[in-house]
Amino acid sequence: MIGLLQNRAYKQAITNRLNGSAPGAIVPAGGRSQKIINRAMFAVMGRIAKLDGRVTTPEVNYASIIMRLLGLDPLGRLEAIDYFELGKQPETDVLPFVRELVSSIGRRSALARLFIKIQCRLAFIKGDIRLKEKILLRDVAESLGFCKAEFLEICREMQIHASLKQENGKFLRNAYHILQLEPDVEDGEIRRAYLRMMSRYHPDKLVRENLSEETLRIAQEKSTAIRSAYETVCGFRKIRA
């Protein structure tokens, strides 16, 4: 009975962390269920990442994020890396791991849906899902109890998420460019750069220099862009503007 309650608490905790409802939830020990979930999760991730012949840094970083959300300790992370490497091997059949996963989390469960969403999101990191990836993901989704229509709906949802994230990334890079900053700059330098840029283009200062209306209009546009870029970077870093 105690083991059953612990497993239930573990699954609820990782579900809440993965879906974002409680990202800071404490993850209790999950016993055998934890091993089954981790093996399926990272073996499938390894296979998807390697299907096109190469594993990229963003894919590795995303796997690391999932390790953190699953609350893995250093030993657990090493095991997850081993599972990822196992999944990369062409001779490894990852579907038995998924079928074993079903015995632990159930078909069509909230955790099963999160599992397929995570794998789809990984597949979209390099762009559009390729045919080999789609076939594997469809087989995984079917093993988890989802029909073709449900699988395609999840794919569309993750594709939209990936597109929005890509656009947000471009927007953020442009904000750093406007402020003439590198993305890895220290927080304190952001406000200094903002004040430096505003002192150069602020219309109130330029009015006193008797410049033309066209020059003042351009300065107004630049100062607005600088302010917007500053607020964007501060919002991303969660620091006061």
Residue pairs with C-beta under 8 A, 6 or more apart in sequence:
3 31
6 28
6 29
6 30
6 31
7 30
7 31
7 33
9 28
10 27
10 28
10 29
10 30
10 31
10 33
10 34
11 30
11 33
11 105
11 111
13 22
13 25
13 26
13 27
13 28
13 71
14 27
14 30
14 37
14 69
14 70
14 71
14 111
15 110
15 111
15 114
16 22
16 23
16 25
17 23
17 24
17 25
17 27
17 69
17 70
17 71
18 66
18 69
18 70
18 111
18 114
18 118
19 110
19 114
23 69
26 71
27 70
27 71
30 37
32 104
33 104
33 105
36 97
36 100
36 101
36 103
36 104
37 70
37 101
37 104
37 105
37 111
38 70
38 72
38 76
38 79
38 80
38 83
39 83
39 97
39 100
40 94
40 97
40 98
40 100
40 101
40 115
41 66
41 70
41 80
41 83
41 115
41 118
42 63
42 66
42 67
42 80
42 81
42 83
42 84
42 87
43 83
43 84
43 86
43 87
43 92
43 94
43 97
44 87
44 94
44 97
44 98
44 119
44 136
44 140
45 59
45 63
45 66
45 84
45 87
45 118
45 119
45 122
46 55
46 83
46 84
46 85
46 86
46 87
46 88
47 87
47 88
47 92
47 94
47 136
48 87
48 119
48 122
48 123
48 133
48 136
48 137
49 55
49 56
49 59
49 60
49 63
49 84
49 88
49 122
50 87
50 88
51 130
51 132
51 133
51 136
52 126
52 130
52 132
52 133
55 88
56 125
56 126
58 125
58 126
59 122
59 125
59 126
62 121
62 122
62 125
63 80
63 84
63 122
66 118
67 76
67 77
67 80
70 76
70 80
72 79
72 80
86 92
87 94
94 136
94 140
95 139
95 140
95 143
98 140
98 143
98 144
99 143
101 112
101 115
101 144
102 112
102 143
102 144
102 145
105 111
105 112
105 115
106 112
107 144
107 145
108 144
108 145
108 146
112 144
112 145
112 146
113 144
113 146
113 154
115 140
115 144
116 137
116 140
116 141
116 144
116 146
116 151
116 154
117 154
117 157
117 158
119 137
119 140
120 129
120 137
120 154
120 155
120 158
121 158
121 161
121 162
123 129
123 130
123 133
123 134
123 137
123 158
124 158
124 159
124 161
124 162
125 162
128 159
129 137
129 155
129 159
134 155
137 151
137 155
138 148
138 151
141 150
141 151
141 154
142 148
142 151
146 154
171 232
172 183
172 232
172 233
172 236
173 183
174 229
175 228
175 229
175 230
175 232
175 233
176 182
176 183
176 185
176 229
176 233
178 197
178 225
178 226
178 229
179 190
179 193
179 194
179 197
179 226
179 229
179 230
179 233
180 193
180 197
181 189
181 190
181 193
181 233
185 193
187 237
187 239
190 230
190 233
190 234
190 237
190 239
191 230
194 226
194 227
194 230
197 226
198 223
198 226
198 227
199 205
201 219
201 222
201 223
201 226
202 219
202 223
203 216
203 219
203 220
203 223
206 215
206 216
206 219
207 216
211 219
230 241
231 241
234 240
234 241
235 241
